[in-house]
Amino acid sequence: MIHPLTPIYTPRLVLRCWKASDAPLLKAALDSSLDHLRPWMPWANQEPSTIPTLEARLAGFAEDFRQGRDFIYGIFNRDETEVLGGTGLHLRNGPQDIEIGYWLRASATGQGLVSESTSALTTVAFATWPLETVTIVCDPENRRSAAVPARLGYACQGTFPVKSGQPDRDLDLIWRTSRAAWAARSPLNATRTVVAR
Ligand SMILES: CC(C)(COP(=O)(O)OP(=O)(O)OC[C@H]1O[C@@H](n2cnc3c(N)ncnc32)[C@H](O)[C@@H]1OP(=O)(O)O)[C@@H](O)C(=O)NCCC(=O)NCCS
């Protein structure tokens, strides 16, 4: 069992709970990526935010994390001098399933970084909770996002009407992997996803 507050180290990344003091690094990532994020992340239309606004938001994420309500992680480079993006484990589908979301700053795309973070987070999710499945939901038009679960071997479930909270689109493209399917991946692949510090 891995405590979700434990930072996750992958070959190129640290995934950890945000701190309010990360606000300047987050602002640099967001403000340099607005055109890239806005078509797919509705919250990006509210940016840019001030540092105090981001500090308050990150303190809220950290409190949610501590209380076990929602697990929103920053994606950092290994020396934690740069925010590369954000990801999360969201408990919105009942006790048997968890949903992973993600974004990268524009300059961090095209290097396999979100595939690396999502692989690690999937492994950690199954190690942390007695889940049956891990799910990724994206806009059917967001080909780069859909390529991430496809690359990791998630199974495409098809396209469904959006449940709620996504006023920007009508349809969700849903990807899912089961505990058994994830465990059946090559052990070499599995050990590459989460590494010692
Ligand atoms: C969705 C998003 C995170 C995907 O980013 P990405 O860089 O395409 O994804 P990855 O980090 O996994 O990188 C994959 C790319 O790196 C390349 N790559 C290079 N080295 C790699 C490696 N070691 N492993 C895997 N891929 C690698 C792949 O070929 C691929 O490039 P391609 O698309 O040109 O074929 C990014 O486009 C984004 O932030 N979009 C805006 C926010 C968003 O849409 N979020 C999702 C909402 S559902």
Ligand as a Chemical Component Dictionary entry (heavy atoms), coordinates in Angstrom:
data_LIG
# 
_chem_comp.id                   LIG 
_chem_comp.type                 NON-POLYMER 
_chem_comp.pdbx_formal_charge   0 
_chem_comp.three_letter_code    LIG 
# 
loop_
_chem_comp_atom.comp_id 
_chem_comp_atom.atom_id 
_chem_comp_atom.alt_atom_id 
_chem_comp_atom.type_symbol 
_chem_comp_atom.charge 
_chem_comp_atom.model_Cartn_x 
_chem_comp_atom.model_Cartn_y 
_chem_comp_atom.model_Cartn_z 
_chem_comp_atom.pdbx_ordinal 
LIG C1  C1  C 0 -2.668 15.853 -23.818 1  
LIG C2  C2  C 0 -1.192 16.171 -23.640 2  
LIG C3  C3  C 0 -0.813 16.086 -22.164 3  
LIG C4  C4  C 0 -0.386 15.128 -24.454 4  
LIG O1  O1  O 0 0.964  15.533 -24.525 5  
LIG P1  P1  P 0 1.990  14.696 -25.401 6  
LIG O2  O2  O 0 3.290  15.375 -25.315 7  
LIG O3  O3  O 0 1.420  14.424 -26.739 8  
LIG O4  O4  O 0 2.034  13.302 -24.613 9  
LIG P2  P2  P 0 3.305  12.555 -24.044 10 
LIG O5  O5  O 0 3.984  13.397 -23.037 11 
LIG O6  O6  O 0 2.886  11.215 -23.639 12 
LIG O7  O7  O 0 4.268  12.497 -25.329 13 
LIG C5  C5  C 0 3.920  11.733 -26.461 14 
LIG C6  C6  C 0 4.678  12.299 -27.642 15 
LIG O8  O8  O 0 6.078  12.251 -27.341 16 
LIG C7  C7  C 0 6.725  11.364 -28.260 17 
LIG N1  N1  N 0 7.744  10.660 -27.459 18 
LIG C8  C8  C 0 9.051  11.000 -27.434 19 
LIG N2  N2  N 0 9.688  10.234 -26.551 20 
LIG C9  C9  C 0 8.775  9.380  -26.012 21 
LIG C10 C10 C 0 8.846  8.358  -25.043 22 
LIG N3  N3  N 0 9.988  8.047  -24.430 23 
LIG N4  N4  N 0 7.712  7.688  -24.710 24 
LIG C11 C11 C 0 6.545  7.988  -25.312 25 
LIG N5  N5  N 0 6.422  8.970  -26.238 26 
LIG C12 C12 C 0 7.536  9.659  -26.589 27 
LIG C13 C13 C 0 5.628  10.495 -28.827 28 
LIG O9  O9  O 0 5.969  10.017 -30.113 29 
LIG C14 C14 C 0 4.489  11.509 -28.906 30 
LIG O10 O10 O 0 4.703  12.412 -29.944 31 
LIG P3  P3  P 0 3.717  12.473 -31.200 32 
LIG O11 O11 O 0 2.372  12.903 -30.661 33 
LIG O12 O12 O 0 4.334  13.517 -32.069 34 
LIG O13 O13 O 0 3.688  11.088 -31.752 35 
LIG C15 C15 C 0 -0.827 17.588 -24.156 36 
LIG O14 O14 O 0 -1.077 17.663 -25.528 37 
LIG C16 C16 C 0 -1.609 18.671 -23.443 38 
LIG O15 O15 O 0 -1.234 19.129 -22.378 39 
LIG N6  N6  N 0 -2.722 19.137 -24.061 40 
LIG C17 C17 C 0 -3.545 20.196 -23.507 41 
LIG C18 C18 C 0 -4.279 19.731 -22.257 42 
LIG C19 C19 C 0 -5.099 18.490 -22.544 43 
LIG O16 O16 O 0 -5.616 18.296 -23.638 44 
LIG N7  N7  N 0 -5.231 17.628 -21.501 45 
LIG C20 C20 C 0 -6.000 16.395 -21.610 46 
LIG C21 C21 C 0 -7.427 16.641 -21.316 47 
LIG S1  S1  S 0 -8.352 15.112 -21.429 48 
# 
loop_
_chem_comp_bond.comp_id 
_chem_comp_bond.atom_id_1 
_chem_comp_bond.atom_id_2 
_chem_comp_bond.value_order 
_chem_comp_bond.pdbx_ordinal 
LIG C1  C2  SING 1  
LIG C2  C3  SING 2  
LIG C2  C4  SING 3  
LIG C2  C15 SING 4  
LIG C4  O1  SING 5  
LIG O1  P1  SING 6  
LIG P1  O2  DOUB 7  
LIG P1  O3  SING 8  
LIG P1  O4  SING 9  
LIG O4  P2  SING 10 
LIG P2  O5  DOUB 11 
LIG P2  O6  SING 12 
LIG P2  O7  SING 13 
LIG O7  C5  SING 14 
LIG C5  C6  SING 15 
LIG C6  O8  SING 16 
LIG C6  C14 SING 17 
LIG O8  C7  SING 18 
LIG C7  N1  SING 19 
LIG C7  C13 SING 20 
LIG N1  C8  SING 21 
LIG N1  C12 SING 22 
LIG C8  N2  DOUB 23 
LIG N2  C9  SING 24 
LIG C9  C10 SING 25 
LIG C9  C12 DOUB 26 
LIG C10 N3  SING 27 
LIG C10 N4  DOUB 28 
LIG N4  C11 SING 29 
LIG C11 N5  DOUB 30 
LIG N5  C12 SING 31 
LIG C13 O9  SING 32 
LIG C13 C14 SING 33 
LIG C14 O10 SING 34 
LIG O10 P3  SING 35 
LIG P3  O11 DOUB 36 
LIG P3  O12 SING 37 
LIG P3  O13 SING 38 
LIG C15 O14 SING 39 
LIG C15 C16 SING 40 
LIG C16 O15 DOUB 41 
LIG C16 N6  SING 42 
LIG N6  C17 SING 43 
LIG C17 C18 SING 44 
LIG C18 C19 SING 45 
LIG C19 O16 DOUB 46 
LIG C19 N7  SING 47 
LIG N7  C20 SING 48 
LIG C20 C21 SING 49 
LIG C21 S1  SING 50 
# 
